[in-house]
Every structure is written in C-alpha cells, then in structure tokens.
Amino acid sequence: MKRFIIILLIAFASPFLFVKDKESEEVEQRYDVIPDEAIRLRILANSDSEKDQQIKNIIRDEVKEEIDSWVGDMTDIEDARTYIKEHVEDLAKIINRTLQNEQVEQDFHVEYASDVPFPLKQYDDKLYPPGNYEAVLITLGEGKGANWWCVLFPPLCFVDFEYGSAIAEEEEEVEVKFFLFEWLGLS
C-alpha cells in the first residue's frame, strides 16, 4: 500500500518538478548573446590606481583601433584568427610604444589563446556569462587591476562598455528536498 501511495504522489507531483521558476527564466533572458565563434580582447591593468587605469584605457584605445583596422571588413572567423595570431607581436610593439610615450616603465605580456578566463559582466540590463574564451589577453604589470574587455570579432566593442560591472560570483550550495519524501521517511 505504501508503494502505491508513493507512485500515486510522484505521478501527481511530476508535472511540477520540471517547471522553471520565473526568476531563473528572467536571468537567462538577460544574458546577451555573443556568438560562439568570437574572438575577445581582455586587458588587465597593473592595479586599480588612477594612473594604472588611465594607462589601461590609453592602451585599450590604441590596440582596439589597430585590431579594428585588421578585422573590420572580415567575415570569416578563420581569417580573423590567422591574421590576429600572425600580428600579436605588432600589438606588443604598440603597447611598448604607448608605455614609452606615457613615460611608464612597466612589464606587459600579450598572448592569443583559446582559454582566457573572463568574469561575469553586467552592462546595462545584459549579463555576459563567465568562462574561458578565445581571446587576445594583455596583462599590464602585475595584472591585478580592473579589467576591460570586448568582442573583437565579430566587432562588438563599444568604448562605453568599460562602465559595465564585473560581478563577483559566489557559489551557493543548493540542497534540494522533497517534502513528500521527507514525510514518507524516504530521504
């Protein structure tokens, strides 16, 4: 008899087990879509000091202008990939020249990789999910300052994108309990 009651209750409750709650559906709708086949640019400032952030923004403008001239008319991801990979050293020269012009002595590193980590980012009402993405990564000095990023290909960089907020993620442990199972002593 107990087995029959359990089966009956599960059959009754099953339609409710697969219903998405409204809040999680709204969060999904807030994610802005960046194509799977995209190349990003991420610049990590040395620190959060005003001077280091200013240098990051100057380098951002110089690098972005150069890359835009490379990929602006491209329509094929493979062409963009190849061109950017072959010209990463040109970006290093631009960064070096910019640092010299600004009279800043600072190490930097430029790399093109397929697994560059990006934080969750909010811009206006859109969320950009965290993850590892194909990107040009520029690390200035210690790279411990606020970062700036955009999508280079297809070109989706907006200068005011910098005012978006990186969101600190906290993983919450979620425990799912079913009242019915607890009530029947099955949990």
C-alpha positions in Angstrom: 0.0 0.0 0.0 2.9 2.4 0.9 4.4 1.8 -2.6 1.1 2.5 -4.3 0.8 5.9 -2.4 4.3 6.8 -3.4 3.7 6.1 -7.0 0.4 8.0 -6.9 2.1 11.0 -5.3 5.0 11.0 -7.7 2.6 10.8 -10.7 0.7 13.7 -9.3 3.7 15.9 -8.4 5.8 15.1 -11.6 4.4 17.9 -13.7 5.6 20.4 -11.1 9.1 19.1 -10.9 10.1 20.4 -14.3 8.7 23.9 -14.1 11.3 26.6 -14.2 10.8 29.4 -11.7 10.2 32.8 -13.2 13.4 34.3 -11.7 15.8 31.9 -13.3 14.0 32.3 -16.6 14.4 36.1 -16.4 18.1 35.7 -15.6 18.5 33.5 -18.7 16.8 36.2 -20.8 19.2 38.8 -19.5 22.2 37.1 -20.9 23.4 38.8 -24.0 24.4 36.5 -26.8 27.9 36.6 -28.0 28.5 34.3 -31.0 30.2 31.0 -30.2 32.7 31.9 -33.0 34.0 35.1 -31.4 37.4 36.5 -30.5 37.6 38.7 -27.5 40.1 41.2 -26.1 40.8 41.4 -22.4 43.2 43.9 -20.9 44.2 43.6 -17.2 45.5 46.8 -15.6 48.5 46.7 -13.3 46.4 47.9 -10.4 43.3 49.9 -9.6 45.3 53.1 -9.2 44.1 56.1 -11.3 47.3 56.1 -13.2 47.3 52.4 -14.0 43.6 52.5 -15.1 44.4 55.5 -17.3 47.3 53.6 -18.9 45.0 50.6 -19.5 42.5 52.9 -21.2 45.1 54.5 -23.4 46.4 51.1 -24.5 42.8 49.9 -25.0 42.2 52.7 -27.4 45.4 52.1 -29.4 45.1 48.3 -29.5 41.4 48.4 -30.4 42.0 50.9 -33.2 44.7 48.7 -34.7 42.7 45.4 -34.4 39.6 47.1 -35.8 41.6 48.0 -38.9 42.7 44.4 -39.3 39.3 42.6 -38.8 36.8 45.4 -39.6 35.9 44.0 -43.0 36.5 40.3 -42.3 33.5 38.0 -42.3 35.3 34.7 -41.7 36.5 33.7 -38.2 39.4 31.6 -39.6 40.7 34.6 -41.5 40.5 36.8 -38.4 42.1 34.1 -36.2 45.0 33.7 -38.6 45.6 37.4 -39.0 45.4 38.2 -35.3 47.8 35.3 -34.4 50.3 36.4 -37.0 50.2 40.0 -35.7 50.3 39.6 -31.9 53.9 41.0 -32.0 52.5 44.1 -33.6 50.3 44.6 -30.6 53.3 44.2 -28.3 55.0 47.0 -30.3 52.0 49.3 -29.9 51.9 48.6 -26.2 55.6 49.2 -25.8 55.4 52.5 -27.8 52.4 53.7 -25.8 54.1 53.0 -22.5 57.2 54.9 -23.6 55.1 57.8 -24.8 53.4 57.9 -21.4 56.8 57.6 -19.7 55.7 54.4 -17.8 58.2 51.7 -17.1 56.1 48.6 -16.8 56.3 45.0 -17.9 53.5 43.6 -20.0 52.5 40.3 -21.7 50.4 39.8 -24.8 49.0 36.4 -25.8 46.4 34.9 -28.1 44.8 31.8 -26.5 41.7 29.8 -26.7 41.1 29.6 -22.9 41.4 33.1 -21.5 39.2 33.4 -18.3 36.5 36.1 -18.2 34.4 37.1 -15.3 30.7 37.5 -15.3 30.0 41.0 -16.6 26.9 43.2 -16.4 26.4 46.0 -18.8 23.1 47.9 -18.6 20.5 45.2 -18.3 22.6 42.5 -20.0 24.7 39.8 -18.4 27.7 38.3 -20.1 28.4 34.8 -18.7 31.8 34.0 -17.2 34.0 31.3 -18.8 37.1 30.6 -20.8 37.0 32.1 -24.2 39.2 32.6 -27.3 40.9 36.0 -26.8 43.9 38.3 -27.0 44.9 38.8 -23.4 47.0 41.8 -22.5 48.4 41.9 -19.0 50.0 45.1 -17.8 52.4 44.9 -14.9 51.0 42.6 -12.3 47.6 42.4 -13.9 45.9 42.9 -10.6 43.7 45.9 -11.6 40.2 46.1 -13.0 40.0 44.7 -16.5 38.3 45.8 -19.7 37.1 43.5 -22.4 35.1 43.4 -25.6 34.5 41.2 -28.6 36.9 41.9 -31.4 35.4 39.5 -34.0 32.7 39.9 -35.0 33.4 43.6 -34.0 31.2 44.3 -30.9 33.5 46.7 -28.9 31.9 49.8 -27.5 34.1 52.2 -25.7 31.4 52.8 -23.0 31.4 49.1 -22.3 34.0 49.8 -19.7 31.4 51.1 -17.4 29.8 47.7 -17.0 30.3 45.9 -13.8 32.2 42.7 -13.2 30.1 40.7 -10.8 31.7 38.7 -8.1 30.4 35.2 -8.2 29.6 33.3 -5.0 28.8 29.7 -5.4 26.0 28.7 -3.2 25.4 25.1 -2.3 21.9 24.2 -3.0 20.1 21.4 -1.2 17.0 20.1 -2.9 14.5 18.5 -0.6 11.1 17.0 -1.4 8.6 17.3 1.3 6.9 14.1 0.2 10.0 12.1 0.5 10.8 13.5 3.9 7.2 13.0 5.1 7.3 9.3 4.0 10.8 8.9 5.5 12.4 8.2 2.2 15.1 10.9 2.2 
